[in-house]
Amino acid sequence: MSVLLLVILHMLASLEQFMLSSGRGTGESCVQKLIMAVTGDETAATGDMPAYQIRTPTSTLPQGVVMAASPGTLHSPQQLAEEATRKRELRLMKNREAARECRRKKKEYVKCLENRVAVLENQNKTLIEELKALKDLYCHKAE
C-alpha cells in the first residue's frame, strides 16, 4: 500500500474511533464504506485489515484538551487558525496561573521581610536601651 493510502486508512480509523468514544454511534456503515472504496477490498469493510490495526487512544488528557496533530497531516486554514487560537489560550491560561503564583510568593516574601524588620527594630530598641543603661552605670562609677 502506498503511504497516502495508509494515511487515509489511519484517518478513517481515527474517525471511527472518535465516533465510538464520543457516543455518536459506531458510524460503521459510513466508515466501512469509505475504507472499502479506498482499498477496493471487501475484507477491509469488515474490519479485517492485515496491515493496519485500530487501537484505542491511551491519552490521559483532560476532556476538552486536544493533542496537536502531527505535522504530516493536512489542515485547512480554519483548522490551523483554531489550533493557533487553542494554543494561545492554553499559553495565556498557563501564564495567568504562573503570574498568580508569582504574586503569591512575592506577598509571602514581603510579609516575611516586614516581620524581620519588626523583629530587628525591637532588637535595636532593646540594645539602645541596654547601651544607655550601661553608659549611665559607667558614668556613675566614674564619678
Residue pairs with C-beta under 8 A, 6 or more apart in sequence:
1 9
1 39
1 51
5 38
5 39
6 51
6 52
7 72
7 73
8 38
9 35
9 38
9 39
9 44
9 49
9 52
10 52
11 73
12 31
12 34
12 35
12 38
13 31
13 52
13 54
15 27
15 31
16 26
16 27
16 28
16 31
16 54
17 54
17 56
17 57
19 25
19 26
19 27
19 31
20 26
20 27
21 56
21 57
32 44
32 45
32 46
32 47
33 45
35 44
35 45
35 49
36 42
36 44
36 45
38 44
39 49
43 49
47 54
59 67
61 67
65 90
66 86
68 83
68 87
69 75
69 83
75 83
